[in-house]
Amino acid sequence: MALGKYPALGVPRRIKEQFRIRSAEFDISANWVKDKQLIKTHVNLAGEPAGKALDLCCGTGQIGRALKKRGWDVHGMDICQVMARSSSRYFPAIGGMAENIPYKSGSFQLVVCRQTFQFLNIKKTLSCIKRALAPGGSFVLSLTVPFSAADKRWLYKIHRVKQPLLLKFYTADDLMKGLKEAGFLIKKIRMLTVRESINRWMNYAPELKLHIREKVISMIKNAPLAYKELHRVEIIDGQVFEDWNWVILKAFLPKKQ
């Protein structure tokens, strides 16, 4: 199996169920969900309010809420109805798949999608996003990615153990290539790290069996030296901590396609 390719296990029903189980405690399941600097970076890349924004795969709506505060007319969409209902307390949100966005063509001046592309068919999703965006509209995409080739393979192994529903393991270059092939022009690139407790991350993954959660913790605790150095792996009071590398991209559609 080539690096980055997962078995075709990304069944929407299973993804819905996974996030339904996680929904009540999702906001405290990992630091990145509510990390102020990460959210601020998304909002800053979105720019000044210019109309309607779609928080795609909105989860509990952390990004959408911040965009709304900035002045955007925010709408949300998530494959998990429970998550969509959580977001709908703050802005209109519906259930649905990112590969089949139901809004009219040109409905949005901005689409934002955070930490979800690993579950999606990138070509179908980007095609839907292009249709949903008005000419000249912007797309802000973010995902956790390897720091470099030095940690890529070990991080890939961790992700395969932790999340069998992932369709693909992405690098920053993979995402940029996918955007360009879909006809987007990349305007800005931001990289930042968020410190995470791996024990906490596993504690809030109830769909995983105990031995899987323990294996993920062990893989990070006993990772190769290059991985440990890049991720700044530490063990404090029995808990494993590491840095996650985020790429946040702002792309836009040329007004003439």
N, C-alpha and C positions, 0 to 999 in steps of 0.2 A: 504493500500500500504506500503510495507516494505521500510525502510529508504534506500535511495540511488537508488531506482528504479523509473524511469520516464515512463510515457506513451510512447508508440512507435510512437513518433511524429518526429523522426529524419530523415525526408524525405530529401534526398540529394538536390532535387530541391529547397526546402525552405532554406537550409543552403547556397547553392550557391547564392540565391537571397539576403539573409541577408548580406553576406559578399561583394557582388557586391555593395550594397547600402553603405556599410561602407568603401569601399576600398579607396576612394579619401582622406579621413581624418583618415584612420586607424592608421597611425603612431603617431598621436597626441590624439588618443582617450583614452589612459590610459598610465600612467608612465611606466608600465612594458614592453611595446612594445619596447622601446628604452633604458631601464634602463641599464647603463653601467656595473654595478656590476653583474646583472643577466646574461647579454650576456657574460661577461668575465668568469663567472662560467661555462657556457655551453662550451665555447671554451677550458678552462683549463681541464675540464673533458674529452673532446674529445682527448686531448693529442697531441703529435707530429704528423704532417701530415704523413699519411701512404697510400695515394692514393685517391680514389674517396669517396666523402661524399654525402649523400642524405639529403637535408633539406626537410623533409616530412611535408606537410601542411605548406608550407614555408611562406604564407602570403606575406608581402612586402619584405621578404628576409633579415631581420635584422640579424638573426643567420647565414644564409648562407654567407652573406657579410663578417662577422667577421671570419668565418672559411676560406674563400678564402684568406683573408689578412694573416692568419696564414700559408697558403700554401697548403690547401686542394684543390683538384679538385672537385668543388662543382656543384651539380645538384639539381634542385628543383622540387617540385610537390605540387599542391594545387587543391582542388576540385573546387575553384572559378577561372575561366579562367582569369578574370580581375586581380586578385591577382598574378597569375602565370605570366602574362605579365609584371606586375610591377617588379617582381623578375628577369625576363629575361633580364632586363637592366644591371644586374650585373653578372648573370651566367645562363646557360641554364636551363629553367624551363618549365614544361608542366602541362596541366590540367589533373586531374584524381583523383580517390578515393583511400584513404589509404588502404582500404580493397581489392584493386585490383591493386597493384603496377605492372606496365607493364615491368619493366626492367628484363634482364636475371638473372637467379640464380647466386648468388655469385658476383654480380656487384660492391658491395660497401664494403669498409672497415669500414665505419661509417654511421649510420643513426641517425639523430637528429629529435625529434618531441617535440615542445613546445606548451603547453596550447591548446591542441586539443583533447586529449583522451576522454574528456567528450562527444564528438560528435560521437565517433567511437565504432564499435563492437570490443572489445578488443581482443577476440580470433582470429577473422579473420585478424585483423590488425597485431597482433604479428606473426601470421603464415606467412603473406606476408613479414614482415620485416626479419624474419628468412631466408626465401628463398632468399631475396635480398642481405643479408649479406654474405660476404665470410667467410669461417671457421675462427674462432678466431676474427671475426669482433665485433665492439662495437656499442652499442645503448645507446644514451643519451635521456632520457625522463624527461620532467618536467611538472608540473601542480600546480595550486593553490589548497591548501587543508586546512582542519581545523587545528587549532593549537593543539586541544585535544578534548576529549569528551565533555568538558565544552562549546565549541562553535559549536560543530558539528551540532546539530539539528537546531539551529537558522540559521546558514549559509546555511544549506540545504533548509530551507524555503525561504530564500532570493533568492537562485539560482532557485528554482521552479517558483517564481514570475518573475524573470528577464529573464530566458531563457528556454522556454518550449521545445526547440529543443534538449536539453541535454538528452542523453540516460541514463547516470548514474552519480551519485554524488560520487566522489572518496575521500578516505583518503589515506595517504601515505602508510599505511599497505595494502590497497586494491591493489595499484599499484605494490607493491613489491610481493604480493601474485600472481598477474596475470603474472608477469615476470617469477617468479619461476615455475609456472605451465606450462608456455610455453617453459621451458627448458633453460632460461637465468640464468646466475650466476651474482648476483649483486656484483659489485666491490667497488663502492663508493656511498655515500649518502651525499648530501649537503642540508642544509636548510637555507633560507634567507627570509627577508621581504622586500617588496616594498611598500612605502607609496602612497596611491591613494586618489584623490579627487572623491568622489562618485557623486557629482553634475556634474563634468566633464565627468565621465564615462557614466552617463545617457544622457548628452547633445549630446554625439556621439553614441547614440543608436537610430537612427531615425526610425527604424522599430517598436519600442515600442510606444504604445499610451501614451499620457501625464499622464494619471492617473496611469499607471503602473510604469512609471519613478518616479513619486512622491511617490508611495507606497514603492519602493525600498529604496529611500532616507530616508523615514520615518522609515522603519524597522531597518535601521542601526542607525539612530538618536535615536530611542527609544528602542534599543536592551536591552536584559537582562544585568545586571551588569557584569556577568562573561564574556559575549561576549565583552562588551565595554572595559573591562580591558585587555583582551588578544589582541584585535585589536587596542588598544589605540585610541578609537574613540574620535574625537575632533570636535567642531564646531567653525570655524574661519570665521568671516565676513559673516555669514549665510551659509557657505559651510561646508559640512560634510567630514571629512578625517578619514581614517583608514589604518591599516597595513594589507596587504595580505600576507599570509604565502605560501611560495613556497618550493616544494621538487624537487630536481634535482637528478636523479639517473643515474649512469653509470653501464650498464650491458654488458655482452659479451657472445658470443656463444662458448662453448668448441669446440676445433678443431675436436674432435670425438664425434658425436651426436649418 
